[in-house]
């Protein structure tokens, strides 16, 4: 949420107040669930303060679309979905080029059986702002999960849906080249496509190896590279990558792959 771009219409003091509200909101979302009665009471009191700050801010800045969208996200997290949707729609009335509001509405639509609308709104988001990897990622995820709706919206065949989805996953990775999440999302998607290009998948997993944040993640990537070599019928290469898996947590996976190699 802190990544929302502040409009130049805000004064310096208003901008600082807005940032403080966002920071308080983010702190609330990152807090672990309260357990005791006193913790729960304190949490509810803090929620009320944050909401009061949002209400005051949007009342004094009714045409500031990022503020409306931020407040909408806060309400959505409290399961006040109808109020949130109304605010996102209001934000888009004020600023029809506000990509974040399209993305957030699309996510809501995807959760509530409106996958076709989710696809259109996610697409609008990445067209308006192609520099945000999450917009590409969200469209690709929705497209690959709701293929009948994608076929209805775009008129694509099953193979075209997979191809476009993979291309958008790759764009997300390329926009955020050091983010392991996007690199693995692209690489993992090949297994869903019956006609996947396994050489392309191999390149995708080799890329993941370069950005894996931990040794355990690296070894997980090695297991996937071994799988791809098996798909390609290159058993010797698969065995070499399997030998790189030494972590105790991955031994059951290693044994399963070894059994496939032995067949």
C-alpha positions in Angstrom: 0.0 0.0 0.0 2.9 2.4 0.7 3.8 2.0 -3.0 0.8 4.1 -4.0 2.0 7.2 -5.8 1.1 10.5 -4.1 -0.5 13.0 -6.3 1.0 16.5 -6.6 -2.3 18.0 -5.5 -1.5 17.2 -1.9 0.3 19.7 0.2 3.4 18.7 2.1 1.5 18.4 5.4 -1.4 16.5 3.7 1.1 14.1 2.1 2.8 13.4 5.5 -0.6 12.8 7.1 -1.5 10.4 4.3 1.8 8.5 4.7 1.2 8.2 8.4 -2.2 6.6 7.8 -0.8 4.2 5.3 2.0 3.3 7.7 -0.5 2.7 10.5 -2.7 0.6 8.2 0.3 -1.5 7.1 1.4 -2.1 10.7 -2.1 -3.4 11.5 -2.1 -5.8 8.6 1.4 -7.2 9.5 0.4 -7.7 13.2 -0.2 -11.3 14.2 -3.7 -12.2 15.3 -4.4 -11.0 18.9 -5.1 -13.8 21.4 -6.0 -12.4 24.8 -9.1 -10.3 25.5 -7.0 -7.2 26.2 -5.0 -7.7 22.9 -8.2 -8.0 20.9 -9.6 -4.9 22.5 -6.5 -3.0 21.8 -6.5 -4.2 18.2 -10.1 -3.1 17.7 -9.3 0.3 19.1 -6.4 0.7 16.7 -8.6 -0.3 13.8 -11.1 2.3 14.8 -8.4 5.0 14.9 -7.1 4.0 11.5 -10.6 4.0 10.0 -11.3 7.4 11.6 -8.1 8.8 10.0 -9.1 7.4 6.6 -12.6 8.9 6.9 -11.2 12.3 7.8 -8.7 12.2 5.0 -11.2 11.2 2.2 -13.7 13.7 3.6 -11.2 16.5 3.2 -9.7 15.1 0.0 -12.7 13.6 -1.8 -11.1 13.7 -5.3 -7.9 12.1 -4.3 -8.2 8.7 -6.0 -5.2 6.9 -4.2 -6.7 7.9 -0.8 -10.1 6.4 -1.8 -8.4 3.2 -3.0 -6.3 2.9 0.1 -9.4 3.3 2.3 -11.1 0.7 0.1 -8.4 -1.8 0.7 -8.5 -1.2 4.4 -12.3 -1.9 4.4 -11.9 -4.9 2.2 -9.5 -6.4 4.7 -12.3 -6.0 7.3 -14.7 -8.0 5.0 -16.6 -4.8 4.2 -16.6 -5.6 0.5 -19.5 -3.6 -0.8 -18.2 -0.4 0.8 -14.7 -1.1 -0.6 -16.1 -1.8 -4.2 -18.0 1.5 -4.1 -14.8 3.4 -3.2 -12.8 1.7 -5.9 -15.4 2.6 -8.4 -15.5 6.1 -7.2 -11.7 6.3 -7.5 -12.0 5.2 -11.1 -14.7 7.8 -11.8 -12.2 10.5 -10.6 -9.2 9.0 -12.3 -10.0 6.5 -15.1 -6.2 5.9 -15.6 -5.7 4.6 -12.0 -4.3 1.2 -12.6 -4.3 0.1 -8.9 -8.0 0.5 -8.6 -8.6 -1.6 -11.7 -6.4 -4.3 -10.3 -8.1 -4.3 -6.9 -11.5 -4.5 -8.4 -10.4 -7.3 -10.7 -9.2 -9.3 -7.7 -12.5 -8.8 -6.0 -14.4 -10.0 -9.2 -12.1 -13.0 -9.5 -13.1 -14.1 -5.9 -16.8 -13.7 -6.5 -17.5 -15.5 -9.8 -16.9 -12.7 -12.2 -13.7 -14.1 -13.9 -14.5 -12.5 -17.2 -14.7 -9.0 -15.6 -11.5 -9.8 -13.6 -9.6 -10.6 -16.8 -10.8 -7.3 -18.4 -9.9 -5.2 -15.4 -6.5 -6.9 -14.8 -5.7 -6.4 -18.4 -6.6 -2.7 -18.1 -4.3 -2.4 -15.1 -1.2 -3.7 -16.9 -2.0 -1.7 -20.0 -2.1 1.5 -17.9 1.0 0.6 -15.9 3.2 -2.1 -17.4 5.9 -1.4 -14.9 4.1 -3.1 -12.0 4.8 -6.9 -12.0 1.8 -7.8 -9.9 -0.5 -6.6 -12.7 1.0 -8.9 -15.2 1.1 -11.7 -12.6 -2.6 -11.3 -11.6 -3.8 -11.3 -15.2 -1.8 -14.4 -16.1 -3.0 -16.3 -12.9 -6.6 -15.4 -13.6 -6.3 -16.4 -17.3 -4.7 -19.8 -16.6 -7.1 -20.7 -13.8 -10.3 -19.5 -15.5 -9.7 -20.8 -19.0 -13.3 -21.1 -20.1 -13.8 -17.4 -19.2 -10.6 -16.5 -21.0 -11.9 -18.3 -24.1 -15.2 -16.3 -23.8 -13.4 -12.9 -23.4 -10.7 -13.3 -26.0 -11.8 -16.1 -28.3 -8.6 -18.0 -27.8 -8.0 -21.7 -28.1 -6.7 -23.6 -25.0 -3.1 -23.5 -26.4 -3.4 -19.8 -27.0 -4.6 -19.2 -23.5 -1.6 -21.0 -22.1 0.8 -19.2 -24.4 -0.6 -15.7 -23.5 -0.6 -16.6 -19.8 3.0 -17.8 -19.9 4.1 -14.7 -21.8 2.5 -12.5 -19.1 4.1 -14.4 -16.3 7.4 -13.9 -18.0 6.7 -10.1 -18.3 6.1 -10.0 -14.6 9.4 -11.7 -14.0 11.2 -9.4 -16.4 9.7 -6.3 -14.8 11.0 -7.5 -11.4 14.1 -9.5 -12.5 15.4 -10.2 -9.0 12.0 -11.3 -7.5 12.0 -15.1 -6.9 8.2 -15.2 -6.7 7.7 -14.0 -10.2 10.5 -16.2 -11.6 9.1 -19.3 -10.1 5.5 -18.5 -11.1 6.6 -18.4 -14.7 8.6 -21.6 -14.5 5.9 -23.5 -12.6 3.3 -22.7 -15.2 4.7 -25.0 -17.8 3.6 -28.1 -16.0 -0.1 -27.1 -16.5 0.2 -27.0 -20.3 0.0 -30.4 -22.0 1.9 -29.0 -25.0 4.6 -27.1 -23.0 7.9 -26.4 -24.5 10.2 -28.1 -22.0 13.3 -26.4 -23.4 11.7 -23.0 -22.6 10.8 -24.4 -19.2 14.4 -25.4 -18.6 15.5 -21.9 -19.4 12.9 -20.6 -16.9 14.1 -22.8 -14.1 17.8 -22.0 -14.8 16.8 -18.4 -14.4 15.3 -19.2 -11.0 18.5 -20.7 -9.9 20.2 -17.3 -10.2 17.6 -15.5 -8.0 16.8 -18.2 -5.4 17.1 -16.4 -2.1 18.3 -19.4 0.1 20.2 -22.6 -0.4 17.0 -24.6 0.3 15.3 -22.6 -2.5 18.2 -23.4 -4.8 17.8 -27.1 -4.1 14.1 -26.9 -4.8 15.0 -25.4 -8.2 17.5 -28.2 -8.8 14.6 -30.7 -8.3 12.5 -28.9 -10.9 15.4 -28.8 -13.3 15.8 -32.6 -12.8 12.1 -33.0 -13.6 12.4 -31.0 -16.8 15.4 -33.1 -17.9 13.3 -36.2 -17.3 10.5 -34.6 -19.5 13.1 -34.1 -22.2 14.4 -37.7 -21.9 17.8 -36.5 -20.8 18.3 -39.0 -17.9 22.0 -38.4 -17.3 21.5 -34.6 -16.9 18.5 -35.3 -14.6 20.7 -37.5 -12.4 23.3 -34.8 -12.1 20.8 -32.3 -10.9 19.3 -34.8 -8.5 22.6 -35.3 -6.9 22.6 -31.6 -5.9 19.7 -32.1 -3.6 21.2 -32.7 -0.1 18.8 -30.9 2.2 17.1 -33.1 4.7 13.7 -31.4 4.1 13.9 -32.5 0.4 14.9 -36.1 0.7 11.4 -37.5 0.2 11.2 -35.4 -3.0 14.7 -36.6 -4.0 13.7 -40.3 -3.5 10.5 -39.9 -5.5 12.5 -38.4 -8.4 15.1 -41.1 -8.1 12.4 -43.8 -8.5 11.3 -42.1 -11.7 14.8 -42.2 -12.9 15.1 -45.9 -12.2 12.1 -46.7 -14.3 
